[in-house]
Amino acid sequence: MSAKRARLALVGAALGLLSACNVVMTEKPLFTQADAAGGPALKPGVWLFFEEPGCKVDESKPFTEWPDCAGGGLVGAADIKGHKQGAPPDQLETVPYVLATGDPRVMQIQVDVDLSARADVSASGDGTTSNASTSSSSAHSRPYGYAAVRPTKLDSQGRIVAFTLWPVQCGPPPPKDANGDDTAPATLKLLPGLTMKNGDPVCTTISTAALRAAARASEAWAPQPPRNARWIRDANQ
């Protein structure tokens, strides 16, 4: 089969869903805004979601003009506006999110990804896919992805202005071969309450309890160095 191109929304990539492999995704959302009630909210405005080592970012510029080694977005109460690489500066993508309460918090965000094949997705939001093998349920083009969020700083009004995050994974990452490549499309030890068809690169669940447990367990397999996000400025500045 010839290689196919898959696209993951930049916002989703920035929030740690850098690979469409070994992560929890659902066709339908597991959380609503009611699940965010009672917890500190993200401070609205421009955020820096990721910054590669050595990246030089002029944070005074619009986030649409930041280099590819950094990713930003405009955070609102229930959505994030992001910019895809290669798109015109004024063309933004709006992505709904929910920051559910709990320890850790769980961010649910709708992503734009083709799961009909295994994908290795870069921080730019593009990836080359091959070795197609997934079910129709997990191949949904606009599924919901999940990242665990631990606030690290609040402002004087109790709003989150910095946090650490990691993707919610299906289980321990698969072992590597001699070349450092994964030996399987996803974990070999699926966490309780999650389901995954043989050969699929992602797993799913209908249980918020199982998802929350997976979020806690996934901290042990979080990417290193840690992924940190921080508020930069108000939207009108």
C-alpha positions as CSV (number, residue, x, y, z in Angstrom):
1,M,0.0,0.0,0.0
2,S,1.3,3.4,-0.8
3,A,1.9,5.9,2.0
4,K,-0.9,8.2,3.0
5,R,-0.8,11.5,4.6
6,A,-2.4,12.1,7.9
7,R,-3.0,15.5,9.6
8,L,-3.3,16.1,13.3
9,A,-4.5,19.5,14.4
10,L,-1.7,21.6,15.6
11,V,-3.5,22.3,18.9
12,G,-3.8,18.5,19.4
13,A,-0.1,18.0,18.7
14,A,0.8,20.8,21.1
15,L,-1.2,19.2,23.8
16,G,0.9,16.1,23.7
17,L,-1.0,14.0,21.2
18,L,2.1,13.9,19.1
19,S,1.5,10.4,17.9
20,A,-1.7,8.7,16.8
21,C,-0.2,5.5,18.3
22,N,-0.9,4.1,21.8
23,V,-3.2,6.8,22.9
24,V,-6.8,6.8,24.1
25,M,-9.3,8.2,21.6
26,T,-13.1,8.1,21.5
27,E,-15.7,8.7,18.8
28,K,-17.9,10.6,21.2
29,P,-16.9,12.9,24.0
30,L,-16.7,11.4,27.5
31,F,-16.9,14.8,29.2
32,T,-19.0,17.9,29.0
33,Q,-18.4,21.4,30.4
34,A,-20.3,20.3,33.5
35,D,-17.3,18.1,34.3
36,A,-15.1,21.2,34.5
37,A,-17.2,22.8,37.2
38,G,-15.4,23.5,40.4
39,G,-11.9,23.5,39.1
40,P,-9.6,26.4,38.1
41,A,-10.0,27.3,34.5
42,L,-7.4,28.2,31.9
43,K,-6.8,31.9,31.8
44,P,-8.1,33.1,28.4
45,G,-5.6,34.6,26.0
46,V,-2.6,33.6,23.9
47,W,-0.8,30.4,25.1
48,L,2.5,28.8,24.3
49,F,1.7,25.0,24.2
50,F,5.1,23.7,23.2
51,E,8.6,24.9,22.5
52,E,11.3,22.6,21.2
53,P,14.7,22.8,22.8
54,G,16.8,25.7,21.4
55,C,13.7,27.3,19.8
56,K,13.8,31.1,19.8
57,V,10.3,32.6,19.9
58,D,9.5,36.3,19.8
59,E,6.5,36.1,22.1
60,S,5.5,39.7,21.3
61,K,4.6,38.6,17.8
62,P,1.2,37.1,16.9
63,F,1.3,33.3,17.6
64,T,0.5,32.7,13.9
65,E,4.0,34.1,13.1
66,W,5.9,32.0,15.6
67,P,8.4,29.6,14.2
68,D,7.5,25.9,13.5
69,C,9.5,24.9,16.6
70,A,6.9,26.4,18.8
71,G,3.1,26.1,18.9
72,G,0.6,28.5,20.3
73,G,-3.1,29.1,20.4
74,L,-5.8,31.4,21.5
75,V,-7.6,29.9,24.5
76,G,-11.2,30.7,25.2
77,A,-13.6,29.3,27.8
78,A,-14.5,26.3,25.8
79,D,-12.4,26.3,22.7
80,I,-8.9,26.9,21.4
81,K,-8.1,28.6,18.1
82,G,-4.9,27.3,16.5
83,H,-3.0,27.7,13.3
84,K,-1.9,24.9,11.0
85,Q,1.5,25.0,9.4
86,G,1.2,26.3,5.8
87,A,-2.2,27.9,6.3
88,P,-2.7,31.7,5.8
89,P,-1.9,33.6,9.0
90,D,-5.5,34.7,9.3
91,Q,-6.9,31.1,8.9
92,L,-7.4,29.6,12.3
93,E,-8.9,26.3,13.3
94,T,-11.3,26.3,16.3
95,V,-11.1,23.2,18.5
96,P,-13.5,22.5,21.4
97,Y,-12.1,21.4,24.7
98,V,-13.1,20.4,28.2
99,L,-10.7,20.5,31.2
100,A,-12.4,18.0,33.5
101,T,-11.7,18.2,37.2
102,G,-9.8,15.5,39.1
103,D,-6.2,14.6,39.9
104,P,-4.8,14.9,37.4
105,R,-7.1,17.1,35.4
106,V,-8.0,15.6,32.0
107,M,-8.2,17.7,28.9
108,Q,-10.6,16.4,26.2
109,I,-9.9,17.9,22.8
110,Q,-11.2,17.1,19.4
111,V,-8.5,16.3,16.9
112,D,-8.2,16.0,13.2
113,V,-6.4,12.8,12.4
114,D,-6.8,9.9,10.0
115,L,-6.6,6.7,12.1
116,S,-7.1,4.4,9.1
117,A,-3.4,3.8,9.3
118,R,-0.6,4.1,11.8
119,A,0.7,7.6,12.0
120,D,3.9,9.2,13.2
121,V,2.9,12.9,13.6
122,S,5.4,15.7,14.0
123,A,4.8,18.9,16.0
124,S,4.0,20.6,12.8
125,G,0.8,18.6,12.7
126,D,1.7,16.5,9.6
127,G,2.8,12.9,9.4
128,T,3.2,10.0,7.0
129,T,1.1,7.0,7.6
130,S,1.4,3.4,6.5
131,N,0.5,-0.1,7.5
132,A,-3.2,0.5,7.6
133,S,-5.0,-1.7,10.1
134,T,-7.7,-0.3,12.2
135,S,-11.4,-0.6,12.9
136,S,-14.1,1.7,11.5
137,S,-14.8,2.9,15.0
138,S,-11.3,4.1,15.7
139,A,-10.8,5.5,12.2
140,H,-13.3,8.4,12.9
141,S,-11.8,11.5,11.3
142,R,-12.7,13.8,14.2
143,P,-12.2,11.7,17.3
144,Y,-11.6,13.0,20.8
145,G,-8.1,12.8,22.3
146,Y,-7.1,13.1,26.0
147,A,-4.2,14.6,27.8
148,A,-3.5,14.7,31.5
149,V,-3.0,18.2,32.9
150,R,-1.3,19.2,36.1
151,P,-1.5,23.0,36.8
152,T,1.8,24.4,38.0
153,K,0.9,28.1,38.4
154,L,-2.3,30.1,39.1
155,D,-2.8,33.9,38.8
156,S,-4.2,36.1,41.5
157,Q,-7.7,35.2,40.4
158,G,-7.1,31.5,40.7
159,R,-6.9,30.9,36.9
160,I,-4.4,28.4,35.5
161,V,-1.5,30.2,33.8
162,A,1.0,27.3,33.4
163,F,0.6,23.5,33.4
164,T,2.5,20.3,32.6
165,L,0.8,17.7,30.5
166,W,1.2,14.2,29.1
167,P,-0.9,12.1,26.7
168,V,-3.3,9.5,28.1
169,Q,-1.9,6.2,26.8
170,C,-3.4,2.8,26.4
171,G,-0.7,1.1,28.5
172,P,3.1,1.0,28.7
173,P,4.7,1.8,25.3
174,P,5.7,-1.2,23.2
175,P,9.3,-2.3,23.4
176,K,11.8,-1.0,20.9
177,D,13.8,-3.0,18.4
178,A,17.6,-2.7,17.8
179,N,16.9,0.4,15.7
180,G,14.9,2.1,18.3
181,D,11.6,1.6,16.5
182,D,8.4,0.3,18.2
183,T,7.9,-3.4,17.8
184,A,4.1,-3.0,17.8
185,P,1.6,-0.3,16.9
186,A,0.5,0.1,20.5
187,T,1.0,-1.3,24.0
188,L,1.2,-5.0,24.7
189,K,-0.3,-4.6,28.2
190,L,-3.6,-2.8,27.8
191,L,-4.8,-0.9,30.9
192,P,-8.1,-2.1,32.6
193,G,-11.3,-0.7,31.2
194,L,-9.8,0.1,27.8
195,T,-10.5,-1.8,24.6
196,M,-8.4,-2.2,21.4
197,K,-8.8,-4.3,18.4
198,N,-5.9,-6.5,17.3
199,G,-3.5,-4.4,15.2
200,D,-5.1,-1.0,16.0
201,P,-2.7,1.8,16.9
202,V,-5.1,3.4,19.4
203,C,-7.5,2.2,22.1
204,T,-10.9,3.5,23.3
205,T,-13.3,3.4,26.3
206,I,-16.7,4.4,27.3
207,S,-15.7,4.7,31.0
208,T,-14.6,8.0,32.5
209,A,-13.2,6.1,35.5
210,A,-11.0,3.9,33.2
211,L,-9.9,7.1,31.4
212,R,-9.0,8.9,34.6
213,A,-7.1,5.8,35.8
214,A,-5.2,5.7,32.5
215,A,-4.3,9.4,32.9
216,R,-2.8,8.7,36.3
217,A,-0.8,5.6,35.0
218,S,0.4,7.4,31.9
219,E,2.4,9.9,33.9
220,A,5.0,7.1,34.3
221,W,5.4,7.1,30.5
222,A,5.2,10.8,29.9
223,P,7.5,12.2,27.2
224,Q,10.8,13.6,28.4
225,P,11.6,16.4,28.9
226,P,8.2,17.3,30.3
227,R,5.8,19.2,28.1
228,N,4.9,22.5,29.6
229,A,2.4,25.1,28.5
230,R,2.1,28.7,29.7
231,W,-0.1,31.8,29.3
232,I,1.6,34.6,27.3
233,R,-0.7,37.6,27.2
234,D,-4.3,38.7,26.8
235,A,-6.0,38.1,23.5
236,N,-6.2,41.9,22.7
237,Q,-2.6,42.6,23.3
